[in-house]
């Protein structure tokens, strides 16, 4: 019974926000902005730039809110707007480079026996070339399939697979270096 009430409350807030009710828009922003900043930060290395992109994306959320069809989660819909805005930013600023090779191997990404903090993991991901990072985030974090990523980024499916393989390999190498350093073997 409570789940239905919460879902109905979300619909009511969305309807109010569509009618430009500032309180409802503020409530949506304060509810989702922390998670959405994290989403933007996965793609954009600079925190201030990620925040600017998030704010721009929220403006798009509010202008396109009338198009939300209540199919799937509202949070998922907002997340998709955020990811698309990050992709647009990187595309406009020519920060995405993809190697157009068809080489692909399904590499293994070994589990780390020791703990890395979220900040350390994000730092490792940030060190990836932008193309690798974009495909890695879309595939691993967002759960898109390679054909969807290829369509979103305007690349072919083989390039998406190759970028993911290279990203995994590079991350594994970085983790191995950290392990060697912490064990005193390097």
C-alpha positions in Angstrom: 0.0 0.0 0.0 2.8 2.4 0.9 4.7 1.7 -2.4 1.6 2.8 -4.4 1.3 6.0 -2.3 4.9 6.9 -2.9 4.6 6.2 -6.6 1.5 8.4 -6.8 3.3 11.2 -4.9 6.1 11.1 -7.5 3.5 11.4 -10.3 1.9 14.3 -8.5 5.2 16.1 -8.1 6.0 15.5 -11.8 2.7 16.9 -12.9 3.2 20.0 -10.7 6.7 20.4 -12.1 5.3 20.2 -15.7 3.1 23.1 -14.8 6.2 25.1 -13.7 5.6 24.8 -10.0 9.0 25.9 -8.6 8.5 24.0 -5.4 8.0 20.7 -7.2 10.9 21.4 -9.5 13.1 22.1 -6.5 12.0 18.9 -4.9 12.9 16.9 -7.9 16.3 18.6 -8.1 17.1 18.1 -4.4 16.0 14.5 -4.6 18.0 13.5 -7.6 20.9 15.9 -7.9 23.3 14.0 -5.6 23.0 10.8 -7.7 23.0 12.7 -11.0 26.2 14.6 -10.1 27.8 11.2 -9.5 26.6 10.1 -12.9 28.0 13.2 -14.6 31.2 12.8 -12.6 31.7 9.3 -14.0 32.1 10.8 -17.5 33.5 14.3 -16.7 36.8 14.4 -14.8 36.5 18.0 -13.4 33.9 18.2 -10.6 32.9 21.8 -11.4 32.4 21.0 -15.1 30.4 17.9 -14.1 28.2 20.0 -11.9 27.7 22.6 -14.7 26.7 19.7 -17.1 24.3 18.3 -14.4 22.6 21.7 -14.1 22.3 22.0 -17.9 20.9 18.5 -18.0 18.3 19.4 -15.3 17.2 22.3 -17.4 16.6 19.8 -20.2 14.8 17.5 -17.7 12.4 20.3 -16.8 11.8 21.4 -20.4 11.2 17.9 -21.5 9.3 16.7 -18.4 6.0 16.8 -20.3 7.4 14.0 -22.6 8.0 11.6 -19.7 5.6 8.8 -20.3 5.7 7.0 -16.8 7.2 4.0 -18.5 10.1 2.8 -16.4 11.5 4.7 -13.5 11.7 8.5 -13.4 15.2 8.3 -12.0 16.3 6.1 -14.9 14.8 8.7 -17.3 16.7 11.5 -15.6 19.8 9.4 -15.6 19.5 8.9 -19.4 19.2 12.7 -19.9 22.4 13.2 -17.8 24.4 10.6 -19.7 23.3 12.1 -23.1 24.3 15.5 -21.9 27.7 14.3 -20.9 28.1 12.6 -24.3 27.0 15.8 -26.0 29.5 17.9 -24.0 32.4 15.5 -24.8 31.4 15.3 -28.4 31.2 19.1 -28.8 34.5 19.6 -27.0 36.1 16.9 -29.1 37.3 15.0 -26.0 36.2 11.6 -27.3 38.7 9.7 -29.4 38.2 6.2 -30.5 40.7 3.8 -32.1 38.9 2.4 -35.2 40.3 -1.1 -34.9 38.2 -4.3 -35.0 40.5 -6.1 -32.5 38.5 -7.5 -29.7 39.1 -10.1 -27.0 36.8 -10.8 -24.2 39.3 -9.9 -21.5 38.9 -10.8 -17.9 38.8 -8.2 -15.3 40.0 -9.9 -12.1 38.4 -9.0 -8.8 40.6 -7.0 -6.5 41.4 -8.9 -3.4 42.1 -5.7 -1.5 39.8 -2.8 -1.1 39.9 0.4 -3.2 38.0 3.4 -2.1 35.4 4.9 -4.5 37.7 7.9 -5.0 40.6 5.6 -5.9 38.4 3.7 -8.4 37.1 6.9 -9.9 40.7 8.1 -10.2 41.7 5.0 -12.1 38.7 5.4 -14.4 39.6 9.1 -14.9 43.1 8.1 -16.1 41.6 6.2 -19.0 41.6 7.9 -22.4 38.2 9.5 -23.0 37.0 7.0 -25.6 37.9 4.1 -23.3 36.3 5.8 -20.3 33.0 6.6 -22.2 32.5 3.0 -23.4 33.5 1.5 -20.0 31.0 3.7 -18.2 28.2 3.0 -20.7 28.8 -0.7 -20.7 29.9 -1.5 -17.1 28.1 1.2 -15.1 25.1 2.0 -17.2 24.5 -1.5 -18.6 24.1 -0.6 -22.3 24.8 -3.2 -24.9 27.6 -2.7 -27.5 25.1 -2.1 -30.3 23.4 0.6 -28.2 26.7 2.2 -27.3 27.8 2.2 -31.0 24.5 4.0 -31.9 24.8 6.5 -29.1 28.4 7.4 -29.9 28.3 7.1 -33.7 30.9 4.3 -33.8 30.7 0.7 -35.0 30.0 -2.1 -32.6 33.5 -3.6 -33.0 35.0 -0.3 -31.9 32.8 -0.3 -28.8 34.0 -3.8 -28.0 37.6 -3.0 -28.6 37.4 0.2 -26.5 36.0 -1.8 -23.6 38.6 -4.5 -23.9 41.4 -1.9 -23.9 39.8 -0.1 -21.0 39.7 -3.3 -18.9 43.2 -4.1 -19.8 44.4 -0.6 -18.8 42.5 -0.7 -15.6 43.9 -4.1 -14.7 47.4 -2.9 -15.4 46.8 0.1 -13.1 45.5 -2.1 -10.4 48.4 -4.5 -10.7 50.8 -1.6 -10.3 49.0 -0.4 -7.2 49.1 -4.0 -5.8 52.8 -4.2 -6.5 53.4 -0.8 -4.9 51.4 -1.6 -1.8 53.2 -5.0 -1.5 56.6 -3.3 -1.8 57.6 -5.2 -4.9 57.9 -2.1 -7.1 
